[in-house]
Amino acid sequence: MTSAPYGTWVSPVTVEMMTAAAIGLGAVSVDGETLYWLEMRPGEGGRTVLCRRHADGAIEEPAPALFDIGSRVHEYGGGAYRAAGGLVVFSERKSNEVWLIEPGAKPRRIATPEGCRYADFEIDLPRQRVIAIREDHRDRPPTDPKAALVALPLDPHGEEVVLFEDPDFLASPRLSPAGDRLAFIAWNHPDMPWDRTRLHVGSLADDGSLNVGEPVVGAAAPESIVQPSWSPDGTLHFSSDRSGWWNIYALHDGAARAIAPVEAEIGGPHWVFRQNFFAFLSDGRIVAALVRDGIRTAVVIENGRVAPLPIGQVQDCPQPLGQDLAYVATPPDAPPSLRILSRLSECNPTVVRSTTPAVVPSGSISRGEPITFPTEGGEAHAFWYPPRNEDYAAASAELPPLVVLSHGGPTSMTTNGFSLGVQWWTTRGFGVVDVNYGGSTGYGRDYRRRLDGKWGVVDVADCIAAARYLAERGLVDPARIAIRGGSAGGFTTLAALTSSNVFKAGASLYGVADLILLAKETHKFESRYLDRLVGPLPDSRALYDARSPIHRLDRLACPIIFFQGLDDKTVPPSQAETMVAAMRARRLPVAHYPFEGEGHGFRKAETLRRVLELELDFYGRVFGFTPPGVSERVVISDMPER
């Protein structure tokens, strides 16, 4: 092994591996014996491609070349396609047009919106139409589009029809097997869908009109209901957190019954459309994705009992494919991959696609260890990744630098499935701790509610506690600790840097610097999110100012690098620009990199390459080492020379 300082190790994780050669996998679905999924391809400008695999194993891309499959409803999208009965309906991200693919015919448009966006499609074959969620921006303020359930006719001469409107938000339209009922969920401001939703069931008349009465679940007490689904026999199932954990319930004669109570999550926050938490097998059992202690695995539910399915960690619920199961595997020591498992053999699954063609040598893979550590008012959770590279060792007296990861959301979660983004750091000699701070999902509703009214307090305290926990055990260098995060994680990063001296550097990716500015400028879906996380305005104005990093620069004592998409509608560029200008006015060390054509989350290979190398070089400048192989050196204003 070569002896070299931490941070200077030559890594097998290359920029090419993480950008042009990598893909994202998700949105797995099944139509008969045909398997569908989406691939996000940074090497193709970040576009998302619809793929399908036929029963004979042949794979094709059914959508027109260069189309970018995606929805912008709620800005986060999801539910961008639906395949059923041999038909495929999808939304094109840039134009918001809705397209139909029919067997043996060229794809054709069924909706050419002018100021409208569509998602979460349900194909109503008997009525020759597609039911969808429509977000209507026509003649409305940019921050207040109108939600509606609509029917898009397959007939080119037909007209779009509004089926239901009134709530602030709608999601998950699902037809009953007989096609005579439609279930969906709704919620209103100021609630977010993980705070409170209502489950509706409407009856469909012969002419296709929808008669909707009072909610069947969710009217009496606050509960978060997600994924309404009809079993083959016509029983409505859904996931609810009424017990303190998202569990599956069945609706019988107006009463909801838990089918297998468990202190774990079978469900999750509705950030995007058409998430899959459970599915029905042909033999009457239910397959589900269960999260316990931040780790998601597959289980089978039968007669009220939950039994593990021995396929390891998964991205979401496996989908029945004939007598097989299709799923994205997320093991801790290999790249995620789309697999098909024969339920007859339950071994040796077929790998359909992997997120990257290259595999990091086993001896260089850092595996995330779940840790629980003390924090203010209790305990918090994280995954610890020590530095690891089979070709390198550091001097015995040196401790590694630490990168603290604060995930987005903040109502989201991190897990320890293999991530090239983590291995990028650990194979270069960094330790990484990925924190599921209070407010994260995956640990029950009480843990999620720790953040109510305390965003910028609890999350910051937990990230600080994680860093101190590792430093006190002699695992990392307390003088070289950085924190990084994107979106809400960027806010946590900036709040931590302006309220503590634990961190010596920070990286904000499209992060929030001014809470008042966020409340004024963000999109409708999140426009009242801060009511619960901080407090309602105008009564809580003082809290907004006190928690905003932009107003706490007098407590900042370390450099920060900012990365920002100029097309970001969730956290507008003004957030980074305001913070950078204020830091430069005070001659505080800062680097700022805006990117044309990027929104909330970076998609293009060139952007991803620059962010990776610039952030690495940034830490090298701050911590006193020169990382090898970096093609672009970072520019830091007012950075003293070491």
N, C-alpha and C positions, 0 to 999 in steps of 0.2 A: 504494500500500500504506500502511496505517496503522502508525505506529510505536508500539509498546506493549511494556511489559516482558514477558518470558517468564512464562508462567503465567496471564496476564490476557487472552490472545487469545480472542475470541469464536469458538467452534468450530461447524462444521457438524454435528458429531456430537453430537446432543442426547440427553437422558435418554430421551425417548420412543422414539427410534430404537433405543436399546440395550435397551429393556425391553418395553413393550407392543407395539411394532411389529416386534420381532425374534422370530425362531424359531430353534431348533436343528434340524439335519438329520442323520440317521444311520440305521444299521441297514437299509441298502438290500438287498432280496432280490427274487427273481423266482420266479414260479410259472407256467410256460408263457409266455404273452404278457402276463401281468399283473405289474405292477411294484408293490412294496410298499416303504414306508419309514416311519420314525417322525419326528414333529415335536414338539419340546419348546417349549411356548408359555408364556412368563412372563406374558403378558397374561391367561391363563386359570388363574391360580393356580399356574403352573409344571407343569401336567399334561402328560403325553406322549400324543400322539394317533397312532393307526395310520391311515395313508392308503394308498389303492391307486389305480392308474391302469390302466384297461382298454386294450385294443389300439386302441379307437377314440378314445382321448384323454380319455375321461370320468374324472373324479377323484371319489372318495367316501371317506367315513370309515366303514368297516364295523363298527367296535365301537360299543357303546351310548354315547350321549351322556354326557359327564361322567366316563367311565371314564378312569383314569390307567394307561396301559400301562407296566409296569415290573416288574422282579424285584428282590428284596432278598437273593438268595443271595450269600454272601460280602460282603454289604452293598453292594458296587459294582454287582452285578446284571449286566445285559446278557443277551442271548439270551432276551428277554422274549416273543418271538412266533416262530411258524414257519408258513409257508404252503406247502402241497403238495397236489396232486391236487384242487384246488378247495376244500380245507379250510383254516381258519386257527385255530391254537391260540394263546392268549396268557394272560399272567399280569397280574392287576390289582394295582397296586402297594400300595394301602392294605390290601386284604383278604387278599392273597396267593392269592385264588381263581384257578383255572385255568378258562378259558372256551373254548368251541368255537363257531366260526361255520361253518355248512353252507350250501350254496347253497339259496336259497329258503326258509330257515327262520330263526326267531329265534335269536339267540345263547343258548347254555345252558351252565351250569356242568358241568364234568366232574370237578372236585375242589374240595371245600370244606374246606380244611385247618384243623386245630386245632393250631397250633404248628409247621406245616410251610411251607416255601417251595419253589418250583419254578422251574427255568430250563432253557435249552438244549434245547428240545423237538425231537424227531425223530418225524415222523408215519409209523407203520407201518401202511399201508393194508391189506395183505392180512390182517393180524391184528386190524384195527379197534381200534387202540390208539395211544397216544402214549408214547414213551419220553422220560424226562426225568431231570435231576439233581434230587434232593430233598435239602433241608437240613432235618433234623428237630430241632426245639428242644424236643420233648415230654419232660418229666421229665429234663431235662439242664441243667447249668449254662449260663447265658447265653453264656458264652465258649467252649462246647464242644458245638455241635450235631453231629449225626451225618450223614455223607454217604452217599448210596445212589443207585444207578441203579434207577429204578422204571418200571413200565408202568401208565399210566392208561387204563382201558377207555373206548371211545367209547359202549359200551352203558351206559345209565343204571343198569342193575341189576348191572353188573359190579363187581369189586373191584380195588383197587390191589394190584399185586404187586411185591415187591422182586426185582430181577434180579441185583444184585451189590452187595455192601457189604464193607467192611474198611478200605480206604485212608482216610487223613484227608480227602483231597479227590479229587473226580472231575469230569471235564469232557469235553465234545465227543463225545457218543455219535453215531456216524454209521453208518447202515445201508449195506451193500453194494448194488449195483444189483440183485442177485438176491434180496436180503432174507434171505440165509442166514447172514450174518456181521455182527457189530457191532464197530466200532473205537471206542476211547475212550482218554483219557489219565488217569493217576492220579499222585498224589504224596503224600508224608508229611512231617510235621514232622521237623526244623526247616527243611526246604527250602521255598523259594518256587518257583512254577512256572517262573521264569526261571533258577533254579539247577539244578533237576533234575526231570524228569518221566519216566514210563514209558508206553510205548504198548502197549496190550493189544488183542487181537482175540479175540472170543468167537464160538462157533458157536451158532446159534439152532435149537432143536429144533422139530418140528412143533407142539408145544403152547406154543411161545413162550418156554420156559425158556432160559436163557443158560448155556453152559458156557465158563468162562474159565480158561485155563491161565497159564503163565508169560508175562511181558512179551515181545513180539516185538522190541522195541527199547528201549534205555535201562537195561537191567539191568546191563550190564558196566561202563560208565563214565558219569559224570555228563554229561548233556546236556539241554538244554531243548527239548522236543518240543511243538509246537503245531499246530493245525489238521490233524488226520488227515482225509483226503478220498479218496474212491474215484473213479477215472477211469471214464468210461463203459464201458470194457472190464473193469472189476473189479479194476484194479491199485490198491493202497493207496499214496497219497502222503502226505507230511507235511513240515513244516518243522522243522529242527533246527539248533542252533548248534554242533554238534560240531566244525566247522572253525574256530570263532572268529567266524563270521557265521551268522545264520539263513539257510539256503538250503533249497531244495526237494529232497527225496529220494523215490525210488520203491522199493518193497519187492518184490524178485523172489526167489523161492525162499529166503526168510528172510534175504536180504542186502539192505542198503540202498545204493542208488547215487545219487549226486548227479546230477541231470539237467542242471544248468547252473551249475557252481561260479562264484561271483562274490564279490568282496570288498565286499559291500554287504548290507543286511538285507532279506530277503524273509521276514518274520516279525516277532515282537515279543513283549513281555511280556504274559502272560495276566492282565490286570487285570480284564477283563470277559469274559463268555461270547460265543461266536459271532462272533469277529473274523474278517474275511476278508482273507487275504494273497495268495491265488491262486485261480484258477478255471479250469475246462476249457472250451475252445471246441469247437464242433461239428466243426471240421475237424482236431481232434487237437492243436492248439496249446494253450498255457497262457498266460493273461493274469495278470499279477501286479502288486502294488504294491511298488516297490523304494525303499528309503531309502539315500541316499548323502549324507554330510556334512549330515545333518539335514533333507534335502529329499526328499519322497516323490513319486515320479512313477510312471506306468504303463509296463509293458514287456510284450513278447510273447516267449515262449520257444518256440523251434522247433529241433529237431535239435541240442540242446545249446548253442545260441546265444541271447543276450539282446539284443533290439532294442528301442529306445525306441518308445513309442506316442505320437504327437504330439498329446496332449491337455492338456499342462501338468501342474500339480501336482494331486494327488488326496488325498482323505481316507483312502480305503482301496481295496481292489481293485475295479475295475469288474466289474459282474455281467452275464453274457450274457443278453440279452433278445431271443429269436429270433435274427435276424441283426444285432441292434444291441447296444450296450453302454450300461448305465446306471451312473452314478457321481456322486459329489459332488465337484465341482471346487473346488479351494482355491487360486485364483491369488493372487499377492502384491499385486495392485492392484484387486481387486473382491471383493464379498462372496461367500462360498461359495454354490454353487447345485447343485441336483439336475439333471442333464442326461442326455439320451439322444443317443448318437452313432450315426449310420448307418455301419456298417462298410463299406458300399459307397462312400460318398462321403468318409468320414473328414474332414469339415469341416462347419462350421455346425451344431453340435449344437443340439438343441431344449432350451430351458430349461424345466423342469417347475415348479421352485419355487426361490426365492431366500431366503436367511436374513433379508434386510431389503429392503423396497421402495425405500428411498432409497440413493443412491450418493454417496459423498463425492466432490466435484469432483476431477478428476485432479490438478490443481495443488496440492491439499492432502493428497494421499495420501503417507505416508512408507513407503517400501519397505524391507523388512528386508535389510540387507547382511550376508552371512556374514562373520564375522571369526574369526580364530584368534590367540590371544594367549598370551604366556608366563605360566606359573603355577608353583607349587611342584612340582618334579619333572617338568616337561614342558610340554605345551600344553593349552589348553582352547578351547572353541568357544562362539559366541554369535551372535545377530543384532542388529545395530545399526540403530536407527531414529532419524534426526535429527528435530528439530522441523520441522514444515512446515505452513504455512497460507498460501494464495495471497493472502489479504487482509492479512497482517500481516508486519511485520519488527521486530526488536528493535534497541535502540541498539547501535552498532557495538562498543562496549567491553564489552557484557554477554555472558556465557556462559550457556547454558541450564541449568536444574536437570536432574538425571538421576534416573530411576526404574529401579532394577535389579530385574528379575523373576527369582525363583527358583521354578521349576516344582515341581509335586507329584511324588509317587511314593515315594521319589526315583527309582525305576527307571522313568522316563518320558522324554519328550523334548518339546521345543518345535520348531516349524518356522516359516517365514516366510510362511505363508499369511495372507491378509488377515484382520485381526482388529479389530473395532470397539473391543475392549478396549484395544488398543495405540493406535489412532488417537484414542481419547478423550484420551490424554495428549499425543501429538505435535501434534495440531491446536491444542492450548492452549499450546504453547510448551515442552513437556518433551522432552528426549531420553529414549529407552528402550533399554535393552539387555536382551535376553532370553537368559538364560545356559543352555547345555547343559553343566552342570558335570560333572566326573568322576562316574560312576555312571549317567549318562544313556544310554538306548539310542539306536541310530542310528549308532553309530561303532564297532561291534564289541564282542565280549565282553570283551577286555582293558580297553577304556575303561570299560565298565560295572563291571568288577571293581575299578577304582581306589577305589571307595567301601567295599569290604569292610573292616570294622573301623574305618573312618575317617569315618563319618557325623558331621557337625558339625565336620569338619576339612577334608577335601578340597573338599566343596561350598562351604564358607565361604571357603576360600582362593581358589577359582575365581571366586566372585562379587566378592570384594575385588579380585582381579587384573583382572577386566573393568572395574570402575569406575576403577581406577588407570590402566589402559591408555588409556581415553578421556580422562581428565583430563590425563594427561601429553601427549597430542596436542592439547590446547587445544580439545577438542570440547565439554566440559561444565565447569560450575563446581564445583570440588572442595569448596567450602563448602556446596553445596546438593545433596547426593546422598542419596536415599532408597532403601530396599530393601523389597520387598513379596513376599509369597508365601502360598499356601494349603496346608493340610495339612502334608505333609512339607516343602513350600516355606516354610510358616510356621515350622517348626523351624529351617530354614536361616536364615531372616530373623532370628529371635530369637537364634540362636547367633552370627550375624554382629554383631548389635547389642551383644552382651555380650562380644565378644572383640576388638573393633576400634573405632577412632575415625574410620574412613573415612566412615561413614554418619551423617547428621545427623537422620534420622527413619526410622521403620519402620511398616509395616502388616502385621499378622498376621491372616489369615483362617483360622479354625479350625485354628490352628497348635499345635504341641507345645512345651510349656514344661518338662515334667518327664518324662524318659525312664522312670524307675521307675514313675510313675503310668501312663504309656502301656502299659508291659509288663503291668501289673496289670489295666487296664480295657478295653483294646481288644478287638475281636472276634477270632474264631478264625482267620480267613484271615491276619491279620497278627500274631497273637499271638507267633510265634517269628521274625518278620522281623528283630527287633533282634539275634538271635543272630549273624547274619552282619554286620549294619551296625555293631554296637558290640561285642558279645561275649556269650557265654552267661552267664546268671545261675545261681548267685550269685557265681561267680568274678570276674565283671567289674563288680561293684557299684560299685567306685571310679570306673571309667570312666563309668558312667551318671551318677553325681553330678557328675563333673568336666565332662561335656559338656552337662548340663542348664542352660538359661538361668536357671531359677529359682534356681540356686545361684551365679549369677555377676552378681548385680545390682550388686555393688560396682564392676563395670567398665562399667556402663551410664551413658551420658552424653547421651542424647537421648530425645525423646518417642516413644511408641509408641501406635498405635491398634489396638484389638482388635475383630474382628467374629466372632461365634460363633452357630451354630445351636443352639438348646436341645434339639433332638431328635437331635443328632449321636451316633451309636453308634461311629464310627470314632475320632474325637478328641473325647471327652466334654467338656461345658462346663466341667468342673472344671479343665481345663488352663488356659483363659483366666482363669477366676475366681481361681485360685491365684496366677497371675502378676500380675494386676491388684491383688489385695489386698496382695501383697508390695511392689509399686511404690508404692502409696498409703501404706503404712506407712513407707516411706522418703522420702515426699514427692517422688517422681519424676513428671514430667509423663506422664499416661496418659489415654486415652479408651477407653471400653468400651461396645460396642453388641451386646447379645444379641438374638436374634430367635426368637420363638415360631413353631412350625410349620415350622422349617427344620432340615435335617439337614446332612450332610457335602457341602457345595456348595449354593449358594443358587439357588432356582428361581422364587420369586415376583417379579413386576414391582416391587412396592412395596419389597421388601427390596433388590433390585438398584439401584433408584433411590436409596435412602438411602445405600447403601454407596458408590456413585459420587460423590455430592455431598459426603458427609461426609469421605471420604478426600481429595477435591480441596481442600476447605476446610481440612482438617488440614494439608496441605502448605503451603497459603497462610499459615496462622498461623505455622508453623515457619520458613518461608523468607522471610516478610516481604512478601507481596502479597495482594491481595483478589481472588479469582476472581469474575468476573461471573456473574450468573444462578443463583446457588446459593440454593435455597429453604429450606435448613435449615443453620444454623451449628453447627459442632462444639463440643462441651463437653469441655475438657481440664482435668483436675484438676491443680492445682499448676503451671500453665503461667505463667511470668513474662510480663508484658506487654512487648512490644517498644517 
